[in-house]
């Protein structure tokens, strides 16, 4: 499958170096494992012979705290179960990968029963890379328990032509610029007519569908395969056009859990209208911004969306409303009328500024900061992020640097 092909080609560039330790005796293993780990950009904490007494290895583990320990079980001092227990000293880490010169079934069973999480034998490639992907997913899952999640904001267009995708893409840039540090993702979840890649002027090879297929194995090492960098600190998870795009709920939940610990802010472009494909993502959102426009059909669809959401238990406190493509003259009339109609405050009014968007470069993404559109989007970013605004900034955002 294309997903696996992409990962085979590019996954050996992790976002964080694994701290590895090697307890090996065989000359062949001592040559091949370090070479493979260098491709993974792994940091080797220490390297000792397998016959080293267990108490010495335990002292090194206590001092250097490696996350993964490669151990040649057939050459260690004493039984495997007692050795692993002594080296870990009652902790869950390090994860132990048993290595052997050949795929001996007895050695494999003994190592796994003793507490090893993986068993590898010569030749190591490509099994070692697949094993490290699995280990990274497990390690990051443990790490995420102590990391506060990023903010998840959905953006839904009342109807086609309201400009929700344009706002989502430019808002991502404004959020990153306003903060100076947050890493922001635009997740294009509109599989019927994806367009965020055109706004960003990028041509991604892989995207949402591939990420959902591989969701069990997502980690920081393989994630760059699925996203397209736009500018530093802003990335796009592109959608792929498919007819039946409704994601299985467990896949959507797993994907959003991964995104929430990887980014300070995720802007999920849900497309237009409520439909089965975007409904499966709603429960994962902290807030939902509905983008409407000053025309009768858009306002009618907005009313329908708000009624459907609140009728199905989506809290009104999580809903935001933006009026886009607003003409200058009837500004006050439209805003007052809409707020009375929907009994909620209009979060932001984005002026109709087609010239600013039409004059943008065609070969790269550029934020029109000095236009009326750009200034309005910047003010919107400030409202979303400032303390005491629509919602206080989560503590996690300050920790998720680009």
C-alpha positions as CSV (number, residue, x, y, z in Angstrom):
1,X,0.0,0.0,0.0
2,X,1.1,3.5,-0.6
3,X,1.1,4.4,3.1
4,X,3.7,1.7,3.9
5,X,5.8,2.7,0.9
6,X,5.9,6.3,2.1
7,X,7.0,5.2,5.6
8,X,9.7,2.8,4.2
9,X,11.2,5.7,2.3
10,X,11.2,8.5,4.9
11,X,10.5,7.3,8.4
12,X,14.1,7.1,9.6
13,X,14.2,10.8,10.6
14,X,12.6,10.9,14.1
15,X,11.6,14.3,15.6
16,X,13.3,13.2,18.9
17,X,16.3,10.9,19.4
18,X,15.7,7.7,21.1
19,X,18.1,7.0,24.0
20,X,19.4,3.5,23.3
21,X,21.7,1.2,25.2
22,X,23.4,-1.9,23.8
23,X,24.3,-5.0,25.7
24,X,25.8,-7.2,23.0
25,X,28.5,-9.9,22.6
26,X,28.2,-11.1,19.0
27,X,30.5,-9.3,16.5
28,X,27.8,-9.4,13.8
29,X,25.2,-7.8,16.1
30,X,27.7,-5.3,17.3
31,X,28.3,-4.2,13.7
32,X,24.7,-4.3,12.3
33,X,22.6,-2.8,15.2
34,X,24.6,0.5,15.6
35,X,24.6,1.0,11.9
36,X,20.8,0.7,11.7
37,X,20.3,2.9,14.8
38,X,22.5,5.6,13.2
39,X,19.9,5.8,10.4
40,X,17.3,6.4,13.0
41,X,19.4,9.2,14.5
42,X,19.2,7.4,17.8
43,X,21.3,8.5,20.8
44,X,23.4,5.6,22.3
45,X,23.6,6.1,26.1
46,X,26.0,3.3,26.7
47,X,27.4,0.1,25.2
48,X,28.7,-2.8,27.2
49,X,29.4,-6.5,26.6
50,X,26.6,-8.9,27.3
51,X,28.6,-10.8,29.9
52,X,28.9,-7.7,32.1
53,X,27.5,-8.4,35.5
54,X,23.8,-7.4,35.9
55,X,24.4,-5.0,38.8
56,X,26.8,-3.0,36.6
57,X,24.2,-2.8,33.8
58,X,21.6,-1.8,36.4
59,X,23.8,1.0,37.6
60,X,24.3,2.3,34.0
61,X,20.6,2.2,33.4
62,X,20.0,4.1,36.6
63,X,22.6,6.7,35.6
64,X,21.8,7.2,31.9
65,X,18.0,6.3,31.8
66,X,17.8,4.8,28.2
67,X,14.3,4.3,26.8
68,X,15.3,1.1,24.9
69,X,17.8,-1.6,25.8
70,X,19.0,-4.0,23.1
71,X,20.1,-7.2,24.8
72,X,21.8,-10.3,23.4
73,X,19.9,-12.7,25.8
74,X,21.9,-15.8,25.0
75,X,25.1,-14.2,26.3
76,X,23.9,-12.4,29.5
77,X,24.8,-13.2,33.1
78,X,22.2,-15.6,34.4
79,X,18.5,-16.3,33.5
80,X,16.7,-13.7,31.3
81,X,13.8,-13.1,33.6
82,X,16.0,-12.4,36.6
83,X,18.3,-10.3,34.5
84,X,15.6,-8.0,33.2
85,X,14.0,-7.6,36.6
86,X,17.3,-6.7,38.2
87,X,18.2,-4.2,35.5
88,X,14.8,-2.4,35.6
89,X,14.7,-2.3,39.4
90,X,10.9,-2.4,39.5
91,X,10.4,0.3,36.8
92,X,8.5,-0.1,33.4
93,X,11.5,1.2,31.5
94,X,13.7,0.6,29.7
95,X,11.9,-1.4,27.0
96,X,13.9,-4.5,26.3
97,X,14.5,-5.7,22.8
98,X,16.0,-9.2,22.7
99,X,18.4,-9.8,19.8
100,X,19.8,-13.1,18.6
101,X,22.1,-14.2,15.8
102,X,19.3,-16.4,14.4
103,X,15.5,-16.8,14.7
104,X,15.6,-19.6,17.3
105,X,12.0,-20.3,18.5
106,X,13.1,-21.4,22.0
107,X,15.2,-18.2,22.5
108,X,12.3,-16.1,21.2
109,X,9.8,-17.7,23.6
110,X,12.2,-17.5,26.6
111,X,13.0,-13.8,25.9
112,X,9.3,-12.7,25.5
113,X,8.3,-14.6,28.6
114,X,11.1,-12.9,30.5
115,X,9.7,-9.5,29.7
116,X,11.3,-8.5,26.3
117,X,8.9,-6.5,24.2
118,X,10.4,-7.4,20.8
119,X,12.6,-10.1,19.4
120,X,15.0,-9.5,16.5
121,X,17.4,-11.7,14.7
122,X,19.9,-11.4,11.8
123,X,19.4,-10.0,9.2
124,X,17.9,-7.0,11.1
125,X,16.6,-5.0,8.1
126,X,13.8,-4.1,7.7
127,X,12.5,-5.7,10.9
128,X,14.4,-3.3,13.2
129,X,12.8,-0.2,11.7
130,X,9.3,-1.7,12.0
131,X,10.0,-2.6,15.6
132,X,11.3,0.9,16.4
133,X,8.1,2.4,14.9
134,X,6.1,0.2,17.3
135,X,8.3,1.1,20.3
136,X,8.1,4.8,19.5
137,X,4.3,4.7,19.4
138,X,4.3,3.0,22.9
139,X,6.9,5.4,24.3
140,X,5.0,8.5,23.0
141,X,1.8,7.1,24.4
142,X,3.4,6.8,27.8
143,X,4.9,10.3,27.5
144,X,1.5,11.8,26.5
145,X,0.0,10.9,29.8
146,X,2.1,13.8,31.4
147,X,1.6,16.3,28.5
148,X,-1.4,18.5,28.3
149,X,-3.2,18.4,25.0
150,X,-3.3,21.1,22.4
151,X,-6.4,23.0,21.4
152,X,-8.7,21.5,18.8
153,X,-10.8,23.9,16.8
154,X,-13.2,22.8,14.1
155,X,-14.2,25.2,11.2
156,X,-17.4,24.5,9.4
157,X,-18.9,26.4,6.4
158,X,-22.6,27.1,6.5
159,X,-22.6,26.5,2.7
160,X,-20.2,26.4,-0.2
161,X,-18.6,29.7,-0.9
162,X,-18.5,31.1,2.6
163,X,-14.7,31.0,2.7
164,X,-14.2,28.7,5.7
165,X,-11.1,27.0,4.2
166,X,-9.5,30.3,3.3
167,X,-10.1,31.5,6.9
168,X,-8.7,28.3,8.4
169,X,-5.5,28.5,6.4
170,X,-4.8,32.1,7.1
171,X,-5.9,31.8,10.7
172,X,-3.3,29.1,11.2
173,X,-0.6,31.5,10.1
174,X,-2.0,34.2,12.3
175,X,-2.1,31.9,15.3
176,X,1.5,30.9,14.8
177,X,2.6,34.5,14.2
178,X,0.7,35.8,17.2
179,X,2.2,33.2,19.6
180,X,5.7,33.1,18.1
181,X,6.1,29.5,19.2
182,X,3.0,27.3,18.7
183,X,3.1,24.6,16.1
184,X,-0.2,24.7,14.2
185,X,-1.8,22.1,12.0
186,X,-4.5,22.6,9.5
187,X,-6.3,19.2,9.1
188,X,-8.4,19.2,5.9
189,X,-11.2,16.8,6.7
190,X,-13.3,17.8,3.7
191,X,-12.9,14.6,1.6
192,X,-15.7,15.5,-0.9
193,X,-14.0,18.6,-2.2
194,X,-10.6,19.2,-0.5
195,X,-9.1,22.6,-1.2
196,X,-6.7,23.6,1.7
197,X,-3.7,22.4,-0.4
198,X,-4.6,24.9,-3.1
199,X,-4.8,27.8,-0.6
200,X,-1.4,26.8,0.9
201,X,0.1,26.2,-2.6
202,X,1.4,22.7,-1.7
203,X,1.1,19.4,-3.5
204,X,1.1,16.7,-0.7
205,X,1.7,13.0,-1.7
206,X,-0.1,11.5,1.3
207,X,-2.6,12.8,3.8
208,X,-5.7,12.1,5.9
209,X,-6.7,8.7,4.4
210,X,-3.1,7.3,4.8
211,X,-2.9,8.6,8.4
212,X,-6.2,7.0,9.3
213,X,-5.1,3.7,7.8
214,X,-1.9,3.8,9.8
215,X,-3.3,5.3,12.9
216,X,-2.2,2.4,15.2
217,X,1.4,3.1,14.3
218,X,1.5,6.9,14.3
219,X,4.5,8.5,16.0
220,X,6.8,11.5,15.6
221,X,9.2,9.5,13.5
222,X,6.7,8.6,10.7
223,X,4.4,11.6,11.0
224,X,6.3,13.8,8.5
225,X,5.3,11.3,5.8
226,X,1.7,12.4,6.1
227,X,1.9,16.2,6.4
228,X,3.0,18.9,4.1
229,X,5.1,21.8,5.6
230,X,3.7,25.2,4.6
231,X,6.0,27.6,6.6
232,X,8.0,26.9,9.7
233,X,5.5,26.0,12.4
234,X,2.5,25.5,10.1
235,X,1.7,22.2,8.5
236,X,-1.1,20.7,6.5
237,X,-2.7,17.3,6.8
238,X,-4.4,17.2,3.4
239,X,-7.6,15.4,2.5
240,X,-8.0,13.0,-0.4
241,X,-11.2,13.1,-2.4
242,X,-13.2,9.9,-1.8
243,X,-16.9,9.1,-2.1
244,X,-17.5,7.4,1.2
245,X,-15.3,9.4,3.6
246,X,-16.8,8.7,7.0
247,X,-13.9,7.6,9.3
248,X,-14.4,4.8,11.7
249,X,-14.9,6.4,15.2
250,X,-12.0,4.7,16.8
251,X,-9.7,5.8,14.0
252,X,-10.8,9.4,14.3
253,X,-10.4,9.3,18.1
254,X,-6.9,7.8,17.8
255,X,-5.9,10.3,15.2
256,X,-7.1,13.3,17.2
257,X,-5.3,12.0,20.4
258,X,-2.1,11.9,18.5
259,X,-2.6,15.4,17.0
260,X,-3.5,16.9,20.4
261,X,-0.1,15.9,21.8
262,X,1.8,16.9,18.7
263,X,0.6,20.4,18.1
264,X,-0.3,23.4,20.1
265,X,-3.3,24.1,18.0
266,X,-5.2,22.0,15.4
267,X,-7.6,23.7,13.0
268,X,-9.9,21.1,11.5
269,X,-11.5,22.2,8.3
270,X,-14.8,20.2,8.3
271,X,-16.0,21.5,4.9
272,X,-19.6,22.5,4.3
273,X,-22.8,21.4,6.0
274,X,-23.0,18.6,8.6
275,X,-22.6,15.2,7.0
276,X,-21.5,11.7,8.0
277,X,-17.9,12.3,7.1
278,X,-17.4,15.3,9.4
279,X,-19.8,14.2,12.2
280,X,-17.4,11.5,13.4
281,X,-14.8,14.2,14.2
282,X,-17.0,16.6,16.2
283,X,-16.7,14.9,19.6
284,X,-13.0,15.4,19.5
285,X,-13.2,19.2,19.2
286,X,-12.8,21.8,22.0
287,X,-14.8,24.3,19.9
288,X,-16.6,24.6,16.6
289,X,-16.5,27.8,14.5
290,X,-19.4,28.1,12.0
291,X,-18.5,30.4,9.1
292,X,-21.5,32.1,7.6
293,X,-22.0,35.0,5.1
294,X,-24.5,37.9,4.7
295,X,-26.9,36.1,2.4
296,X,-30.2,34.5,3.0
297,X,-29.2,30.9,2.0
298,X,-26.1,31.0,4.2
299,X,-28.0,32.2,7.2
300,X,-30.8,29.6,6.6
301,X,-28.1,26.9,6.6
302,X,-26.5,28.4,9.7
303,X,-29.7,28.2,11.6
304,X,-30.2,24.5,10.5
305,X,-26.6,23.6,11.6
306,X,-26.9,25.3,15.0
307,X,-30.3,23.6,15.7
308,X,-29.0,20.2,14.6
309,X,-25.9,20.5,16.8
310,X,-27.6,21.7,19.9
311,X,-30.4,19.1,19.3
312,X,-27.8,16.3,19.3
313,X,-26.1,17.5,22.5
314,X,-23.3,19.7,21.2
315,X,-22.9,22.3,23.9
316,X,-23.7,25.8,22.7
317,X,-20.8,27.1,24.8
318,X,-18.5,25.3,22.4
319,X,-20.0,27.1,19.3
320,X,-18.5,30.2,17.7
321,X,-19.9,32.2,14.8
322,X,-18.0,34.2,12.2
323,X,-19.5,36.5,9.6
324,X,-17.3,36.4,6.5
325,X,-17.4,38.3,3.2
326,X,-19.1,41.2,4.9
327,X,-19.8,44.3,2.9
328,X,-18.8,47.6,4.6
329,X,-22.1,49.4,4.5
330,X,-24.6,47.1,6.3
331,X,-22.0,45.9,8.9
332,X,-23.9,46.9,12.0
333,X,-27.2,45.8,10.6
334,X,-26.0,42.4,9.7
335,X,-24.2,41.7,13.0
336,X,-27.0,42.9,15.2
337,X,-29.6,41.0,13.2
338,X,-27.5,37.8,13.2
339,X,-26.9,37.9,16.9
340,X,-30.6,38.4,17.6
341,X,-31.5,35.6,15.1
342,X,-29.2,33.0,16.6
343,X,-29.0,34.3,20.2
344,X,-25.2,34.2,20.2
345,X,-22.4,36.7,19.8
346,X,-20.6,37.0,16.5
347,X,-17.0,36.3,17.3
348,X,-15.5,38.0,14.3
349,X,-16.5,39.9,11.2
350,X,-14.2,39.3,8.2
351,X,-14.6,42.0,5.5
352,X,-15.1,41.1,1.8
353,X,-11.6,41.8,0.4
354,X,-11.3,39.8,-2.9
355,X,-8.5,42.0,-4.2
356,X,-6.2,41.1,-1.3
357,X,-6.6,37.4,-2.0
358,X,-6.5,37.7,-5.7
359,X,-3.1,39.5,-5.6
360,X,-1.4,36.8,-3.5
361,X,1.5,34.9,-5.1
362,X,0.6,31.7,-7.1
363,X,3.7,29.8,-6.3
364,X,3.8,30.0,-2.5
365,X,1.6,30.8,0.5
366,X,1.7,34.4,1.8
367,X,-0.4,35.9,4.5
368,X,-1.8,39.4,3.5
369,X,-1.1,41.0,6.9
370,X,-1.5,44.6,5.6
371,X,-4.9,44.0,4.0
372,X,-8.3,44.5,5.7
373,X,-8.8,40.7,5.5
374,X,-5.4,40.0,7.1
375,X,-5.9,42.5,9.9
376,X,-9.4,41.0,10.7
377,X,-7.9,37.4,10.8
378,X,-5.1,38.6,13.1
379,X,-7.7,40.2,15.4
380,X,-9.6,36.9,15.3
381,X,-6.4,35.0,16.3
382,X,-5.9,37.4,19.2
383,X,-9.4,36.8,20.4
384,X,-9.0,33.1,20.4
385,X,-5.7,33.1,22.2
386,X,-5.7,36.0,24.7
387,X,-6.5,35.2,28.4
388,X,-10.1,36.3,29.2
389,X,-11.1,36.0,25.5
390,X,-13.5,33.4,24.2
391,X,-11.5,30.8,26.0
392,X,-8.3,30.9,28.1
393,X,-5.2,29.6,26.4
394,X,-4.4,26.0,27.5
395,X,-1.2,25.6,29.4
396,X,-0.2,23.0,26.9
397,X,0.2,25.6,24.1
398,X,3.2,27.2,25.8
399,X,4.9,23.8,25.8
400,X,4.3,22.9,22.2
401,X,7.0,24.9,20.4
402,X,7.6,24.7,16.7
